[in-house]
Amino acid sequence: MSGPVLADRPANVPAERVVDFDVYDPAGVADGFHEAFLALQAPGVPDLVWTPRNEGHWIVTRSELMTRIFPDSGAYSNRIIVIPKSVGEQHQMLPTTLDPPNHAAYRSLLQAGLAPPPNLAREDLIRRTANGLIDAFIHDGACNFTTAYAEQLPIRIFLGIVDLPLEDAPKLKLWSDQIVHPDGTMTYAEAEGHFHAYLWPHIEARLAGDGTDLLSVMVRGQVDGRPLSRPEMLSLCMQALLGGLDTIVNFLGFVFLFLARNPDHRRQLVAQPERISAAVEELLRRFPVVNVAREVRADVVCDGMLLKAGDVVMLSTALAGTDERAMSCPMDVDFNRRAGGHLAFGKGIHFCPGAHLARTEVRITLEEWLKRIPDFALAPGALITFRSGIVGTVDRLPLVWPV
Ligand code: HEM
């Protein structure tokens, strides 16, 4: 994503606030996604720094400042949530890139469609799907967790919620990857074009039907007493797909990598499965995966710096989880820690509407997996590599267990 060109330092950025940090390719990321961001919390690094990479933008390095900026839609707009800004300009998606008062009506359509059904049907579906996936490899004593499980479960559940065919998962993943971790083979506009061409026939069918899936609820909804326009429908549906396809996949990767490397933690959950819900919160605290931006609405002073209207500020949730000013020993996972208040799902009006679904999928995965495969480890010699992007990634996770 980032080119070799470095932006010139603007007049409002003092030299001592400049760091060389590429959010898409931070130094050392192949060895650890969260660890690569720690350079921004080294002694002496201010709470707000500026990097010339990706067209030049600010980065918040500490949890306290991030907690204030996330919900402050008055000063910081969601118009730009992706860097570089020139790409963020194209990435206009409902409801995420809207501010108050326009955001609320679109958000409520999304929330209505995502709300869990009043019975336990969705939990049952997740549990059955998880066990079906585990059935396929449990007797092998080995799997690549990323492709055999993490990339399978959330997509199967999500395609059920939006009522799209399971066999479309690979192409949806390909386009989503090119937006979330672009490798230069497809522009943002091309990936968006594929999504739109794919989605429109499905949307038309839902407009004529009476389905209760997420896409039907959204496209038949109304905003300000009028039906949605075609671009609004496409945008809302594409955002729901993007939000649901990549985030849980990668969070699960970090969770299983941690449990493979830390048998004591794993044994705690095997022995006391009733602690799994609280453990999921601590794991969300320690392994947030999302990098999201904001655009400064009007000149504002922040951490003693003058931020100019139009400046872009990066909120890397990874840094909220590793801040030793916000908690003691932040790199340690402690299932007894009271992990409330983490920023893994953001904060304020854009707080992740998929949080309940994500928590449920991770909890049920841990419950079912640890019951059936309590004792697992990294495959001997496995080389684990990571990437950064709008979502942090564990590339491949080969696991083994006794059979
Ligand atoms: C572990 C899994 C997940 C993580 C870590 C995560 C993280 C986040 C974060 C940090 C935000 C805030 C963005 C901002 O402030 O601009 C967000 C928003 C959002 N997420 Fe998630 N998410 C997850 C799962 C999901 C799922 C399963 C969906 C499915 C629909 C989803 C859909 C969305 C949408 C549509 C928004 C934008 C909401 C708005 O702007 O009002 N997310 N997510």
Residues whose N, C-alpha, C, O or C-beta is under 5 A from the ligand:
A	BS01	HEM	P95 T96 R107 Q239 A240 G243 G244 T247 I248 F251 V290 V292 L343 A344 F345 G346 I349 H350 F351 C352 P353 G354 L357 A358
